[in-house]
């Protein structure tokens, strides 16, 4: 299937007066087949794009929820080739954008150029390397440009204006905007200063902004979109549903479908 | 950033964006205060009066006669808290204080770095949280108690392999969440820039002293300097004093575990390949798909699947040679030093001693002058050694 770009996806959403909703999952969590079904369920229930994690042995930017998902994934026998197969299989199912969330060592070991070439063949839209700040990104940006795979960067409340400029300069697709300090993980309250963060970023960039980290409820999504963000990203809250229903796949998929549906609805602007 | 922190292609700053401002702040503070008169004065005072520097360069006469070489031991084992770790803990602890941080976090495997961080936290009035793999907590109960006595809170880490690598992951996560108040006091020459450079700087006192001492005693430089390498801070510390002296051979000794040719070892330079772990490009033990593997070594301080990036660099340009000795050889080195010199080394340092013995026995090395960095004392290892020797204590 062809792939839709992030740009087109944001434009379509804007035309409908809504933000986009991007759920995250780890390939192979809890096992390969189920993770394919989870991804399809999310797409069927309103996900506008997918953030897809390759499991890593030492995920320092992630909280315990994602780390446990990585551990389940390894236990179910996930390899890098299975991750590629996952992307291939899903691309046959949808034209919506795929963004990878990955740690640098996996790319480095595979070979940076070869990795991006492979992604381009698999019609992956973008990559976010969790432990690669703009300063170290030259090789990756070269490959990303060469193969037309966009490079996504993160901006956080701690990011100085000087760094924001650098990030805005290098970023493709959208800027993954973090409005709380910490690792990934569902939080009860969105105690972030999303409004301030978005306002500050708008001074440096017109790029679409998607907010992630700590978002778990529809009201968080509403808050994020009404603050001027273009989208919301949710990972840990979905992984929690997976973890809570490991012995009841039917309920797992049903709950995820319901959850994604409610989160997508919350992206509609009033 | 002021510098890129690269040693050849190795090193660098591979961390999540959320940490970058903290890294920039740390780099700026390090370069500012390292040359600041007040800071230097205070650092030297603590090194002298709190830690017990300078340490001696001890001529191991019995061992030397036995081997037909001149073997000197740099006595870092005589320091407060029992190992060279205190040099760096004092330096970074002070730096944290100057930066206005109120809390220190650290990772620890065997517990030596955790203890060093705990005591400097107590001394400087900083809160201390130590991350320690739950397996290590179990293996090193006495050290956990020592940390707690100094007011530190020890947090067992239950993730992954429940050892050093996982406690580093957890410490990074803590730091990401608390950058405003907290300094992450990394215990070795690994991690993102500026850590490898900064930790080397705070450990370079070992090399400076040793160089001066050997010149005073022997009137010439040594032929060879030998040190054990886990992350590599004691080795970097002593190597730094001789690195510009091209005639001095530098040898780093890694933990060979059950044998560098088995699945269970910590010989990262010998068996690893280029990869990114904990913020830097270096040699790491990893699978073909870039997943980090577990290391294994009788000495917890060498039990790490990575190594400081500058060691990977020194290896790549052949300025230093890296070898490994296995658990059994290390235990033999341990016993020899106890029996012949009456010095009980840490199991980490016993690796350096064991290789020095091997090295000295070679015909071509007869008569050489060798400095072995005795990075720590063995009190902490009594349980492990007794178990290995089949003795009930």
Interface residues (C-beta under 8 A of the other chain):
Chain A: X56 X57 X58 X59 X60 X61 X63 X64 X67 X71 X74 X79 X80 X103 X104 X105 X106 X107 X108 X109 X110 X130 X131 X132 X133 X134 X135 X136 X153 X154 X155 X156 X158 X159 X160 X163 X167 X178 X181 X182 X183
Chain B: X1 X4 X12 X13 X14 X15 X16 X17 X18 X20 X21 X22 X24 X159 X160 X165 X166 X169 X172 X173 X176 X177 X178 X179 X273 X274 X275 X276 X277 X278 X279 X281 X284 X286 X288 X289 X290 X291 X292
